[in-house]
């Protein structure tokens, strides 16, 4: 007797033969293990043909070193009271920088609150990057000029923005790709589902880049999903996916390059899961010792992406002691300039509170703005009178 399952797979009651049919889902599935080109010692273990050219890797190394120094400096700035909060991305340098280098200047990037390193890697002014985290303004840089959306704090909401922009660009005949950064916790959000589903149905050129750093604040991955990997979620939407060793800079750049090329060719979205680790706490307000052990952190410190790439580049003759020292000197100069500029008090205009609320201010908003302007003018006049009175008494 033929079962329903057998009939679906092609077994007929007459022949009892199984006809093999191609499984369309098979082409969407990620590799069984994360793609890796460099092991923890910096030794090449993947196919030589898959690696980016050496010049690009030297640039990747330089930007990772500068990015880490920037990240360390930002953590120090929180302790000095110069930043209200800072979510460190130390340990995720290969993901932060590698994804940026896979993009063209004309492509769009959609960051989360943790992508400060990615933003400076895209040559956005570091002080403008930190404006949000200092509490001065919602976004310190011009998104249109840098083709980089404002950093997004709510989980996964920027995925919908990325899908919509990419679809709009494609409708206008442009080959723009939108790369959206998300964390592992964001894949549990409804916005992620909506964005991936929309992008798949309408073939929007989006790369969903998931940095799986093992914790959504304190919630471990095992309590977020039962999927074999986050990359496996792509098959449910008809989206091809790949998983990669996120601490292997060669592999990250290679896989994201392929994902971007897929999207740019008009073949629709692509999902990449990078397995990495957040070395520092979630933010400076977090106590990571409450949910993870020191041994776990030490294990991941031994998988340092910068050390892996530096060892490899030294081995192929692309870096030497002088070149490495020059990169570190450049990073120190970058951090020193940031310290100096962040020590300056920002100029704040209270009336800017009313800017960008509406494209065309409402009558109520104009009335409120005038009320605040009048109060400020009155305070300035009173202060001037008090100063004159004080001079007269002297």
C-alpha positions in Angstrom: 0.0 0.0 0.0 1.5 3.4 -1.0 1.5 6.1 1.7 0.6 9.7 1.0 4.2 10.6 1.7 5.4 8.1 -0.9 2.9 9.4 -3.4 4.1 13.0 -2.9 7.7 11.9 -3.5 6.8 10.2 -6.8 6.2 6.5 -6.0 3.3 5.1 -8.0 1.3 2.1 -6.9 1.9 0.4 -10.2 5.7 0.6 -10.6 6.8 1.0 -6.9 9.6 3.1 -8.3 10.8 6.4 -6.8 11.3 9.2 -9.2 13.8 11.7 -7.9 12.7 15.2 -8.4 14.8 18.3 -7.8 14.1 19.9 -4.4 13.8 23.7 -4.9 14.5 24.3 -1.2 17.9 22.7 -1.4 19.4 25.6 -3.3 18.2 28.0 -0.6 19.8 26.2 2.3 23.1 27.5 3.9 26.2 25.4 4.2 26.0 22.8 7.0 28.8 24.6 8.8 29.8 28.3 8.7 32.0 29.2 5.8 35.6 29.6 6.9 38.7 30.6 5.0 41.1 31.3 7.9 41.3 29.3 11.1 42.0 30.8 14.5 45.7 30.8 13.9 45.4 32.8 10.7 46.2 29.8 8.5 44.4 29.6 5.1 42.0 26.6 5.2 39.5 27.5 2.5 39.8 27.5 -1.3 42.3 30.1 -2.4 40.0 31.2 -5.2 37.4 32.4 -2.8 39.4 35.0 -1.1 39.4 38.7 -1.9 42.4 40.4 -3.4 45.3 41.3 -1.0 45.0 45.0 -1.4 41.4 44.9 -0.2 42.5 42.7 2.8 45.2 45.2 3.7 42.5 47.9 3.7 40.2 45.7 5.8 43.0 45.2 8.3 43.6 48.9 8.6 40.0 49.8 9.1 39.5 47.0 11.6 42.4 48.3 13.7 41.2 51.9 13.5 37.6 50.7 14.2 38.7 48.8 17.4 40.6 51.8 18.7 37.6 54.0 18.0 35.4 51.5 19.9 37.8 51.4 22.9 37.9 55.2 22.9 34.1 55.4 22.9 33.9 53.1 25.9 36.3 55.5 27.7 34.2 58.5 26.8 31.2 56.9 28.6 33.2 56.7 31.8 34.1 60.4 31.3 30.5 61.4 31.0 30.9 62.5 27.3 28.5 59.8 26.1 25.2 58.8 27.6 25.6 55.2 26.5 27.7 53.2 24.1 27.1 49.7 22.7 30.5 48.3 22.0 31.1 46.1 18.9 34.6 44.9 20.1 35.1 41.3 18.7 32.8 42.0 15.8 35.3 44.0 13.7 35.3 41.5 10.8 31.5 41.9 10.5 31.3 45.6 11.0 34.1 46.5 8.5 33.8 43.5 6.1 30.2 44.2 5.4 30.9 47.9 4.7 33.8 47.1 2.3 31.5 44.9 0.2 29.3 47.9 -0.7 29.6 50.6 -3.3 29.4 54.2 -2.3 26.0 54.3 -4.1 24.6 51.4 -2.0 22.6 52.0 1.1 23.3 50.8 4.7 20.8 50.4 7.5 22.6 50.2 10.9 21.4 49.4 14.4 22.6 51.2 17.5 25.7 48.9 17.6 27.1 49.8 14.2 29.1 52.9 15.2 32.2 51.1 14.0 30.6 50.3 10.7 29.6 54.0 10.3 33.2 55.3 10.8 34.4 52.6 8.4 32.1 54.2 5.9 34.1 57.4 6.5 31.4 59.2 8.4 32.7 61.8 10.8 33.1 60.0 14.2 31.7 63.0 16.1 28.7 63.0 13.9 28.3 59.3 14.5 28.4 59.8 18.3 25.9 62.7 18.2 23.0 60.3 18.9 24.8 58.5 21.7 25.8 61.8 23.3 22.1 62.9 23.3 22.5 66.0 21.1 20.4 65.0 18.1 18.5 62.1 16.6 21.2 61.7 13.9 24.4 63.6 13.6 25.2 62.9 9.9 23.3 63.4 6.7 21.7 60.1 5.7 21.2 61.1 2.1 24.8 62.3 1.6 26.3 59.1 3.1 23.5 56.8 1.9 23.3 55.5 5.4 20.1 55.5 7.4 20.0 56.8 11.0 21.0 54.2 13.6 18.0 52.3 14.7 17.4 51.4 18.4 14.1 49.4 18.2 14.8 45.9 17.1 14.3 45.1 13.4 12.3 48.2 12.4 15.1 49.2 10.0 14.7 45.9 8.0 11.4 47.2 6.7 13.0 50.5 5.8 15.7 48.7 3.9 13.3 46.5 2.0 11.2 49.4 1.0 14.1 51.6 -0.2 15.7 48.7 -2.1 12.4 48.0 -3.8 11.9 51.6 -4.8 15.5 51.8 -6.2 14.9 48.7 -8.3 11.6 50.2 -9.6 13.5 53.2 -10.8 16.0 51.1 -12.7 19.0 51.6 -10.4 21.2 48.8 -9.3 21.4 50.0 -5.7 21.8 47.3 -3.0 20.6 47.9 0.6 22.5 46.1 3.3 20.7 46.0 6.7 22.5 45.0 9.9 20.5 43.1 12.5 21.3 41.1 15.6 20.3 37.6 16.5 17.5 38.8 18.7 16.0 40.9 15.9 15.2 37.8 13.9 12.5 37.0 16.5 10.7 40.2 15.7 7.7 40.6 13.4 9.3 43.4 11.4 12.0 40.9 10.4 9.4 38.5 9.1 7.6 41.2 7.2 10.8 42.7 5.6 12.2 39.4 4.5 8.8 38.2 3.1 8.2 41.5 1.3 11.8 41.5 -0.2 11.4 37.9 -1.3 8.0 38.4 -3.0 9.1 41.6 -4.8 12.7 40.6 -5.3 14.0 43.6 -3.6 17.8 43.8 -3.6 18.4 43.6 0.1 21.2 41.8 2.0 20.0 40.9 5.5 23.2 40.7 7.5 22.6 39.0 10.9 25.4 39.3 13.4 24.8 36.4 15.7 26.8 37.4 18.7 25.1 34.7 20.9 23.1 37.0 23.1 20.1 39.4 22.8 21.2 41.5 25.7 21.2 38.6 28.2 19.0 36.1 26.4 21.1 33.3 24.9 20.5 32.1 21.3 19.1 28.7 22.6 16.2 30.6 24.2 15.5 32.6 21.0 15.1 30.0 18.3 15.0 26.2 17.7 16.2 26.6 14.1 19.4 24.8 13.1 20.9 28.2 12.4 19.4 31.7 11.8 20.5 31.3 8.2 18.1 28.4 7.9 15.2 30.8 8.4 15.7 32.1 4.8 14.2 28.9 3.2 10.8 29.6 4.7 10.6 32.8 2.7 12.2 31.5 -0.5 15.4 33.5 0.3 18.9 31.9 -0.3 21.1 32.1 2.8 24.6 31.4 4.0 26.3 31.2 7.3 29.9 32.4 7.9 32.5 32.4 10.6 32.0 36.1 11.6 35.5 36.3 13.2 37.1 35.3 9.9 37.6 38.5 7.9 38.4 36.8 4.6 35.2 34.6 4.8 33.0 37.5 5.9 34.1 39.7 3.0 33.9 36.8 0.5 30.4 35.8 1.6 29.0 39.3 1.7 30.5 40.1 -1.6 28.6 37.1 -3.1 25.4 38.2 -1.3 25.7 41.7 -2.6 26.4 40.5 -6.2 23.3 38.2 -6.0 21.1 41.1 -5.0 22.6 43.5 -7.5 22.0 41.1 -10.3 18.3 41.3 -9.8 17.9 37.9 -8.2 16.3 39.2 -5.0 17.3 39.3 -1.3 20.0 37.3 0.4 20.3 36.3 4.1 23.8 36.1 5.8 24.3 34.9 9.3 27.7 35.7 10.8 28.7 33.7 13.9 30.6 36.1 16.1 30.7 37.3 19.7 30.3 40.5 21.7 33.3 40.8 23.9 32.1 43.7 26.0 28.8 44.0 27.8 25.6 44.9 25.9 26.2 48.5 26.8 28.2 50.3 29.5 25.0 50.0 31.6 25.0 46.2 31.4 26.6 43.6 33.8 27.5 40.7 31.5 28.9 38.6 34.4 25.3 37.9 35.4 24.6 35.7 32.3 28.0 34.5 30.9 31.2 33.2 32.2 34.7 34.6 32.0 35.9 31.3 30.4 33.4 31.8 27.6 34.8 35.3 26.9 38.4 34.1 27.0 37.6 31.4 24.4 36.3 34.0 22.0 39.2 36.4 22.7 41.4 33.6 21.2 39.4 33.9 18.0 40.4 37.6 17.5 39.6 38.6 13.9 42.3 41.3 13.7 45.0 38.9 14.9 43.9 36.2 12.4 44.0 38.6 9.4 47.3 40.2 10.5 48.9 36.7 10.8 47.7 35.8 7.3 48.8 39.1 5.7 52.3 38.8 7.3 52.5 35.3 5.9 51.9 36.4 2.4 54.2 39.3 2.7 51.5 42.0 2.6 52.3 43.3 6.2 55.5 43.7 8.2 56.4 45.3 11.6 56.7 48.8 10.1 53.3 48.6 8.3 51.5 47.3 11.4 53.1 50.0 13.6 52.0 52.6 11.0 48.4 51.4 11.2 48.4 51.5 15.0 49.9 55.0 14.9 47.1 56.1 12.6 44.5 54.5 15.0 46.0 56.4 17.9 45.9 59.7 16.1 42.3 59.0 15.2 41.4 58.4 18.8 43.3 61.5 20.0 41.5 63.7 17.5 38.1 62.2 18.7 39.0 62.9 22.3 39.8 66.5 21.6 36.7 67.1 19.6 34.4 65.3 22.0 35.8 67.5 24.9 34.2 70.5 23.2 30.7 71.4 24.5 28.2 71.1 21.6 26.4 74.2 20.5 22.7 73.6 21.2 19.8 75.6 19.8 16.7 75.1 21.8 14.5 76.1 18.8 15.9 73.1 16.9 13.5 71.1 19.0 10.8 72.0 16.4 12.9 71.2 13.3 12.0 68.1 11.2 8.8 67.4 13.2 6.7 67.9 10.1 7.7 68.7 6.5 5.3 71.6 6.8 5.0 72.9 10.4 1.4 72.9 11.7 -0.1 76.1 13.1 0.1 74.6 16.6 3.8 73.8 16.1 4.6 77.3 14.9 2.7 78.8 17.9 4.7 76.6 20.3 7.9 77.6 18.6 7.1 81.3 18.9 6.2 80.8 22.6 9.6 79.2 23.3 11.4 81.8 21.3 9.7 84.6 23.3 10.6 82.9 26.6 14.2 82.6 25.6 14.4 86.2 24.5 12.9 87.3 27.9 15.4 85.2 29.8 18.2 86.8 27.8 16.9 90.3 28.5 16.6 89.6 32.2 20.2 88.2 32.3 21.5 91.3 30.5 19.6 93.6 33.0 21.0 91.7 35.9 24.5 92.0 34.5 24.2 95.8 34.1 22.8 96.1 37.6 25.8 94.2 39.0 28.2 96.5 37.1 26.4 99.6 38.5 26.7 98.3 42.0 30.5 97.8 41.5 
